[in-house]
């Protein structure tokens, strides 16, 4: 099975939330870097943009935390159902 950037973002958000943190974009960057580095996967030069694209383009998976935090870069996973 091919691991995608979306998979890495989902895992990063789950890890951050399991630590009791609100997943901020800067924290998502750090955790995705750690995940990809630990698993020997590449990080292209524009990897920050790739993460932002994964979050913004897949709104059925990811959601900016509403209200005033949405513009501050906090993200969560959408609830199923």
C-alpha positions in Angstrom: 0.0 0.0 0.0 1.3 3.4 -1.0 1.5 5.9 1.9 0.4 9.4 0.8 0.8 12.9 2.2 -2.8 12.7 3.3 -2.0 9.6 5.4 0.9 11.4 7.0 -1.2 14.4 7.8 -4.0 12.2 9.3 -1.4 10.4 11.5 0.2 13.7 12.5 -3.1 15.1 13.7 -4.0 11.9 15.5 -0.6 12.0 17.3 -0.9 15.6 18.3 -4.5 15.1 19.5 -3.5 12.0 21.5 -0.9 14.3 23.3 -3.7 16.7 24.2 -2.7 19.3 21.7 -4.7 21.3 19.3 -3.0 20.5 16.0 -1.5 23.8 14.7 0.0 23.8 11.2 3.5 24.4 12.5 3.1 21.3 14.8 1.7 19.3 11.8 4.8 20.2 9.8 7.1 18.9 12.6 5.3 15.7 13.1 4.9 14.9 9.4 8.7 15.6 9.0 9.4 13.1 11.8 7.0 10.5 10.3 8.6 10.7 6.9 12.1 10.8 8.2 11.6 7.8 10.5 10.2 5.8 7.6 12.9 6.8 5.1 10.5 8.7 2.9 11.5 11.8 0.9 10.8 15.4 1.6 10.7 17.5 -1.5 11.9 21.1 -1.4 8.3 22.5 -1.2 7.0 20.0 1.4 5.4 22.7 3.5 3.2 23.6 0.5 2.4 19.9 -0.1 1.1 19.6 3.5 -1.0 22.8 3.2 -2.4 21.5 -0.1 -3.3 18.1 1.4 -5.2 19.9 4.3 -7.0 22.5 2.1 -7.8 20.2 -0.8 -9.3 17.4 1.2 -12.0 19.1 3.2 -14.0 15.9 3.6 -11.1 14.6 5.8 -9.6 17.8 7.4 -11.3 20.8 8.9 -9.9 24.1 10.1 -11.0 24.4 13.7 -13.9 26.9 13.5 -14.4 30.3 14.9 -11.5 32.6 15.5 -8.9 29.8 15.4 -9.6 28.9 11.8 -7.4 31.7 10.5 -4.7 30.9 13.1 -3.8 27.5 11.5 -5.4 25.0 13.8 -6.7 21.8 12.1 -8.6 18.6 13.1 -10.1 15.5 11.5 -13.7 15.6 10.5 -15.9 13.2 12.3 -17.4 10.4 10.3 -21.1 10.1 9.9 
